[in-house]
Amino acid sequence: MMIRPLLLALSTLLVAATPLSPAQRFGELFRAVQMQRVFPDSKTFADAQPRRSDAAIMKAYRQCACKDRAALEAFVQANFTLPITPTVPPPSAKLSLTAHIDALWPQLTRTLPSVAPGSSALPLPKRFVVPGGRFREMYYWDSWFTMLGLQASGRQDLVEDMIADFGSLLDRYGRIPNGTRTYYLSRSQPPFFYLIAGMSKRADTLAQRTRWLRAEHDFWMRGADGLRAGEANARVVRLSDGSLLNRYWDDRDDPRDESYREDALLAQANPGRDAKVLYRDLRAGAESGWDFSSRWLADGKTLATIRTTRVVPVDLNSLLYGLERSIATNCRTLKDDPCASRYTAAADARAVAINRHLWNAAGYYADYDLDADTVARGRTAAMAFPLFVGIATPDRAQATAKALAPLLGEGGLRTTLVDTGQQWDDPNGWAPLQWVAITGLERYGETTLARRIAAHWLASVTREYDASGKLLEKYNVVQRLPGGGGEYPLQDGFGWTNGVTRALIAKGFTTAQ
């Protein structure tokens, strides 16, 4: 049985070939800059461009007396070029909401076929759309929702380009990172690539796209071989009955480059927790896209209790079901029957496991708590994902719709019913969760609630656009105000809000219920 050792050796080679992040390259300098808070946003220094070689910079740093904040800032200014955050100008004339969104796409489109030596940016062969604000690179799950809007705006050219960009990441790294920075390579994000790839209109690339989908599946399932009941390895978990499911993870267990100070201070303030475990759980929370939420907190309210890796998420496993079904469908089209059979069986087994372990008897889908060995009790917008991918039975879809309804605020669907101050909790609502819930409910004929969610969400977006000329990253959907919470100021631009709003309007949804 040489297969497993060979796979492990290959994995080691891939890790060795992965470019280092700024924190790994600049060590003590990076820590000093972040802990002294030379820049208000930790992401600033992570995105800075070195003016000379790493070795030359580190030699100069060890020779300088750069101990206080002012000296550090002067050293960084002399040795690095700081990133520029382009602002999205308000419309010069009062445009309709759809016209404004159509006009935003060129402003958010970037090209980066190559990068300067030492840059933390990852090059991409084709054009791509960024979210906006501090998010200067392409992000994984953001992009699918952005691309919905691109299609509605008639920008299939950009859609095809971005599909090729994602494929290039899979070819180079064997995964799609959180975003296109070296410091994101240790984790991914919710696996929407099967839907991204499915947006292509090019029949001639089906085989290539299927190869990419299988590579993504391999990434998420790495570590499953030989896993016994009750064991977990990286992103794979085998429950006590033998069911194979997945969790969020990160290959690193140190502070995130882009939130270094925040992570380090949290660890310092909680010496009773193993710092490496804490960092891994924070990183896994970032892989979830819900960074951060009461979903991941042991006490439901305090970030220091985060335990993302001890949760089997209903959204992640629903999307992996969708990935497996998509691969099977593509393989049937390509006349690859063994492939089709393999992934059909995997999808069917996952659907059974989700309905067995991720269903709360109170009448909704929820995460599985590995430590408590039971399904979680909290209601979150993630319960819509089994409807979104078509796993739910009609009666469970109806029950889930009833359980989802209390999350609806005046301005759209709340993320959770718990106000922790974290951005993926009450009272915030986010564009991707509106779309998932609306389309999932529509799939099962729950059109009344779907229309109400769409109307309330569009009312929030329209109100803010009329007031400020902006589309925001998130909204307070209880009061129809800009959203808040989290580690950084509210951003505008904003890729996935533009995309979901444009797509909802194209589907005929309005603010009228």
N, C-alpha and C positions, 0 to 999 in steps of 0.2 A: 504493500500500500504506500506507494511513493507520491501519490497525487497531492495529499495534504502538505507534506514538506515542501514540494515544489511550488505549491500555491503560496505558502508562507514566504518562501525565498523570493518569489516574484513580487509579492507585496512589499517586501523589504526594499527591493530594488526601486520600485515605484516611489516609495517614501523618500529614498535617498535622492532620487532625481527631482523631487519637489523643491521649488525655490524657497529659500528661507524668508521669513517675514522680517519686517524691520526690528521687532523686539528680539528676534533670534540673532540678527546681524549686529545690532548695536548695543545689546546687553545693558551694561551699567549706564551708558549714556541715555539709552531709551528710558530706562527706569527713572533716572534722575529728572529728565525733562517732564515725564508724565506725573511723577509724584510731587514735583515742585509746581505743577500746574502752570507751566510756561504758557500754555494755550488753554482757553476755557473748554474747548472741545478736544477730547483725547484723540479723535480721528485726524486732527490737523497734522500732527507730527507723523502719524502712521502713513499719511499720504504725501509727505514731503519728499522732494527729489534731491538726493545727494549731489553736491557740486563736484566731488572727487571720490576716489576709491574709499571703500569702507575702512581699509587698513590705514590710509592716510588720515581719515577723520578720527578714528579711534586713537591713533598715536598723538594727534594734536590734542584730543580731549584729555588724555592722561597727563599731558604736559601743562595743561592750563589750570588755573585756579577757578574753575567754574563750579563753585559750590552754591552760590545763592541764585535766586531766580533771575535777576537782571543779567548776571554773567552767563548763565545758561542760555538765556534768550539771545544775547549777543553772539554766542558761539553758534547757535543754531542758524541765526540769520546769515552768518558768514559762511557756513558750510552746507546749507540746504536752501533750496527754493521752495517756498511754501505754496500749497495749492490755492488756486483761485476758485471761489464758489460763485459761479454766474447766477445772477438774479433773473427771475422771469419778470419782464416788465409787464405792467398792466396793459390791457388793450388800449391802443391809441384812440380808437373810436369805440363806442358802445356796441360791441358785437353780441349776437345771440350766444347762448351758452355753447351750442354745438359749433358755431363758427369760431368761437374763441378756442375751443379744444382743437379743432382742425388746424388753427394757426399756431398752437403750441408745439405740435409734433416736430417741425423743423428746429425749434429752439431747444428741444430736448434730445435731438439726434446727434450722435457723436461718431467719429471714426478714429480708430486707434490700431492700425495694422502693425505698428512697431512701437516699442517704448525705449526710452533712454536707459543706459546702463544704471542699475541700482534702483530703478523705479519699483514701487510696490504694485503698480498697475499690471494687469495681464493683457497682452495684446489680443485683438480679435480681428479676423480677416474681413468682416463686413461691417456695415453700419449697424448701430444699435441705439436704443432709446434708454435714457437714464431716468430715474424717478424725479430728480430735481433737488435743489438745495445742497446739503452736505453729502448727498448720495450721488457722487460724481461718476459712478461706474454702473455697469449692468448688473442687476440683481435677479436672482433665480425666480422665485415665485411671483415677485412683482410683475415680471415680464409677461406672463400669460395674460394677466388682467389688462395690462397695457396694450397687448396685441389684440385683444378683443376690440378695443377702441380703434386701433389702427385699421383693422378690417372694416369696421363700420365707417371709417373715414375714407375708405377706398385705397388704403396704403398697403396693399398686398406685397408690394416690392420690399417694404421694410420688414414685413412679417417673414418673408423668405430669407432675407438677410440675417435676421435674428435666429432663425432656426439653424442656419449654417454656423452661426457663432456658437450656439450651444453645442452643436455637434463637434466643433473644433475643440471645445473644452473637454468633452468626453474622450476624444481622440488623444489629447495631450495628457490628461490627468486621471482618466478613468472615473471621473465624477463631474458633476456640475457643482462648482463651489457656491457658497452663500452669495458671493458677489465676485467681481473680477478684480480682486486684489490678492496678493500672495498671502496675506494674513487671514483670508477666508478659505484657503485651500484645505484646511483640516476638517471642514464640515460642509454640509450641503444645506438644502432647504426643502420644504414640502415638495414632493416629486410630481410636479405638474408637467414634466417634459413630454409625457405621452400626449397630453392635450396640445402643447406647443407644437410638437411634430405633426400632430393631426391637422393643424391649420394649413399645412402646405397644399398647394394646388398642383404640385408637380408629381405626376405618376412615376416619372423616371427615377425619382430618388427614394422610392419606397423601400428597396432593399437596404440602402444606406441608412435610412431612418430607423428601420427595424434593427439593424446592427447597433445603432446608438441606444435604442431602447433596451436591448439586451445587456449592453454595457452598464447602463444605469441600474438595471435590476441586479446585476452581479455586484455592484457597489453596495446596494442596500442589503443584500443577502450574504455578504462576505462574513465568514465566521459561523455559518449555519452548519457546515459539515461536522458531523460527530457530536453535535450539541444534544445533550441529554435532557430529559424532563426536569424542569426547575432550574435550568442553567441559562445564562445569557452571555453573549459575546458580541462586543461592539454594538451594532444596531439591530441585532437579532436576539429574540427571546423565545425559548421553548417553555410553554406552560406545563403545569403538572400533568395534564391529560395528553401531552404530546403536541398540542397545537403550536404551530410556528407563526409568530407574529413579530412585529418590529417596534423599535423605540428610537427616539432621537439620541444622538451621541455627538462627540467631537473627538478627534484623534489626539488632541492636545489637552493638557491639564494645568495650564498656566494662565495668567490673566490675559484677556483678549487685548490684542494690540490697540484696537479702536476704542476700548473702554478700560484701559489699563488701570488708571487711578481708581476708578469706581470699583473694579473687582478687587484690587489689592487692599483698599480701605475696608471693604466689606469683610475680607478674610482677617485683617488685623483686628477688627471690632468683634470678631467671633472666634477667639482662640480655641474654643471647645470643638470646633469643626475641623476636620482634616482639610487643609487648604486645597490640596490637589483635587479632592472629591468635590469641594465647593466650586472650584474653577471649572471642572468638567461639567457640572450641572448647569452653571451659568452658560457655558458654551453650547451645551445641548439645548438649552432654552432658546439660544440664538438660532440654532439649526431649525427649531420648530417654527420660526417666524413670529411666534407669540412671545417676544422678549420685552417685558415679562408679564406673567399672568398668575392668578391664584391657582390655575390648573396645576402648576408645578410646585406649589408651596405646601410643605408638610402641615403647617398650621393654618393655611388658607389666607394668610395676610402678610407674612414677614419674609422679605427676600432672603434673609439669612438662612431660612429653612428650605431653600430650593432643593428639589430632588428630582429633576427632570428625568434622569436615567432610571428612576424607579417607577416610571409611568409608561404604560402601553397606550399610545394615543389613538383615539378613534379616527381622527382626520388622516393621520399618516397611513394607517392600515387600509382605510378606504381608498386612498390614492394609489397605494401599491396594488390593491385589487384592480383598479382601473388600468394600471400599467400592465399587469399580467394579462388582462382581457385584451388590451390593445395589441400586445405582442402576439397573442394567439390569433387574433383576427388578421393581422398582417401576414403571419406565417401561412395561414390558410390561403390568402390571396397569392402568396408566393409559391404555393404548392409544396410547402415544407410541412408535411403532416406530422412527423415526430415532434417538431418544434411546437406546432399548434396544440398537440395533445399534452405536451409537458406543461405549457403555460395555462392551458385550460384547467388542468388538474390543480395547479398551484392556486389559481384564482378561486376555483370552487372550494378548495380547502380553506382558503383565507375567509371567504364569505361565511362559511359555517362557523369558523372560529370567532369572527366578529359578532355574529348573531348569538353565539353562545356566551361569550365572555365580555362583550362590550355593550350589553343591553341591561339597563337598570329596570328592575321590576316595577319601579314607579312609573315607567312608561316613556323612556327616552334612551337614546344612545349616549354613552359616556366612556371615559378612559378607564383602564384597568390599573388598579393599584397593586404593584408587585409585593410590597411589604405587607399590606393588609390582606392580600390574596382575595380581592373582591373588586367589583366594579365601583367606581367613584360615585358620589351622590350629587355633586354639584352640576347644575345646569349651565351649559355654555353653548355658544353658537356652533361649536364643533359638532354638535349632535346632528346637524344638517348634512354632514358629509356622506353618511350611508345612503341618504336619499339622492344626493348629488350624483353618486356613481351607480345607483340602482341596486344596492344590496338589500334594502329593506323590503319586507313583505308589505302588502297593502295595509293590513291592520296596524303594523308597527309604524308605517309612514304616517298614518292618521294620528296615532298616539303621539308620535314625535312632533307633529305639527301643533297639537294642543300644548305640548310641553314647551315648544319654542315660542308660542305667542306671548307669554309674559316678558320675554326679552325685548319686545318691540316698544321702543320709545317714540316720542313725537318726531324724532328726526331719523329714525331707522332702527336697525337691529343692534341692541347692545351685545357686547362681546361676552360678558358674564353678568351675573346679578350681584357681584361682590365688588365693593369700592375699596381698593387697596392703595390707590395712588399709582399703581403700575398702569402702563398705557394700554395693555391688553385686558383691561377689566372695565367694569362699569365706572363712568357713564359713556365710555368711548364706543364708537362704532367705526368699522373699517370697511372700505369698499369691497375687498375680496370676499368677506363674509356675507355681505349683502347679496352678491352675485351667486355664491354657492347656495345660500338659503333660498333665494328666489327661484333659481333653476331647478333645485332639488324638489321644492314644493310643487312647481309646475309639472315636473315629471310624474308626480303621483296625483295630479288633479286637484291639489290644494291651492287653487288659483286665487281665492279670495285673500288669503293671508299673503300670498306672493305679491299680489297687487298692492296690498297695504304697505308691505315692507318697501317696495319700489317707490311708491308715492311719498312715503315719509322720508326716505333717503334723498330722493330728488329734491324734495322741499328743503332739506338741510343744505345741499350743495348749491341750490339756486339762491337761497337766502344769503349765504356767504358770498357768492359771486356777485350778487347785486350790491352788497355792502362794500366789498373790498376789491372786486375784480380778480379774486384768487380762487384756486381749487386747492384744498388742503390735504395733507397726509391722512388725517383722521378728524373726526368730529365728535363733540359732545352731543349725543343723540337724545339725551333726556331734555336738554334745554335748547337744542338747535343752535349751538355755539361752537367755536373752534375747540378742538380736542386738547387734552393736556396729559400730564404725567410722563413718566419715563426718564431717560438719561440725557435727553437733548431737547432743545427748543422745537416747537412745532415747525414743520417744513411745508413749503408750498411748491407747486410745480404742476400737479403732482401725478406721476405716471399712472398708478393704478386707479386713482380717483378719476382722472381723465378718461381712462379706458372703460371702466365700468359704467360711468355716467353716459358716455357716448354710446355704448352698446345698449344700455337700457332704453335710451331715447330711440335708437334705431329699431328696437323691438316693439315700439309703440307705447312704452310706459310713460306716464305723465304724473304730475303732482296730484291729479284727481284720483280719488279712490273708487 
